[in-house]
């Protein structure tokens, strides 16, 4: 899916491409996230931006290109862990 967000205030416009499940490009599809048994093809999401990609699977993630984000420090968590997206409905 492709999303376009207009600029607002001091924030610039944002274009977002979201790949999910079997829509993830082949070059990323078999990448492991965390546990060696956990592949993107098993239910991850790939977000593609103008400066890189974010590959996620619930609480695990990888940023690409990896050398560009080698020193990235994630922000402190502000939102409590989910009880599960099915139970939150």
N, C-alpha and C positions, 0 to 999 in steps of 0.2 A: 504494500500500500504506500502511496505517496501522500504526504501531508504538507501543506504550505501554511505557514503562520505569518501574519502581517507584523511589521514592526510596531512596537508599542513603547511609549516613553523612551527611555534610553536603550532599550533592547532592540537589536536589529531583527529583520525578517529571518525566518528559519524555514528551511526545507528539510523534510524528514522522510526517509524511505524505510519502511519496516518490512522485513522478510520474516516469515513465520513457518516453522515446520518444514514441509517438503519444498517450500518456495525459496529456501536459503540457497545461494549460489554454490555450485559444486566445489569451488576452491575453499570454501569455509565449511561446507556441510559435515565433514568428518573430523573437525577440530574438537579436541576434548576440553571440557571446562572442569577443572578441579579433579574429581574422581576419575581415574582412567576408564571406568565403565560408563561415564556420563558424556555422551557425544551430543553435539548440537542437534543432530538429526533425531535425538530422543526427546525433543520438546523445547529447544532453546529459541531465542529470538535474536535477530541481527538488525541493528539500527545503523544505517549508513548516513554519515553526515559529510559536510564539505571538507572536514579535516581528518576524518578517520571513521572507524566503525566500532560499535559497542556490541559485543556478543554476550548474551545473558542467558541464564537459566536460574530463575528464582534468586537466590542470594549469592550466586557466583557470577563472575563476569570476566571478560578479557577485552582489552582495548587494542585496536589495530590501526596503523602499523605499530607493532610492539616496541620498536626502538624509539618511536616518537613519544610514547607514553611511559617509558621505562621509569621515570621519576614521579609519575602521577601518584598523588596521595588522595584517597577518597575523602570527602567531607564527613564530619561526624554525623552519625545517624540521628535524625530528628523524629522519624515516624516509627512507632512500635512495630515489631514483627507482626505479620498477618496471621490470622487464625486459619487461613486458607480461603482462596477466592470462592469456593463453593459455599462455605459456611458464612461468609460475609454478606451474602445476598439476603 
